Amino acid sequence: MRLGPQVYVDPFDDKTVLGRYINDPRNRLLQNVIFDKRPEEQCAYVIAKRDIAAGEEIFADYGRWYWL
């Protein structure tokens, strides 16, 4: 994930970073979380846009550049 100019994080090999399991629904209406990017902390917080039920899949917008 790009946090800022030349600042990236990649949780690929770290299974303790639960954000790695968030998917992009490719339909903005299904998004239930947003990323609060903090380049100065080298992390991004996951913020719920609404209440999320137990077992419900987590969806966030990866950004248009992800799909190019």
C-alpha positions, 0 to 999 in steps of 0.5 A: 500500500502506498502511504505517501511519496516513496512510503509503502507498506507490504504485509505480505509475509506478516500474518499478524497484520489483519489488514492484509485480509481486506478485499476490494469489492470493485463496487464502491457501494459495498465498501464498509471500511476506509484506510486512514494512511499515516506515512509518518507512522509507516502504517494505515489504520482501518476505520469502519464506515458502519457497524460490521457484523461478525463473519461479514467480509471486510471491503475497502477501496484499493484505489484505481491504480491497483487495477491498472 
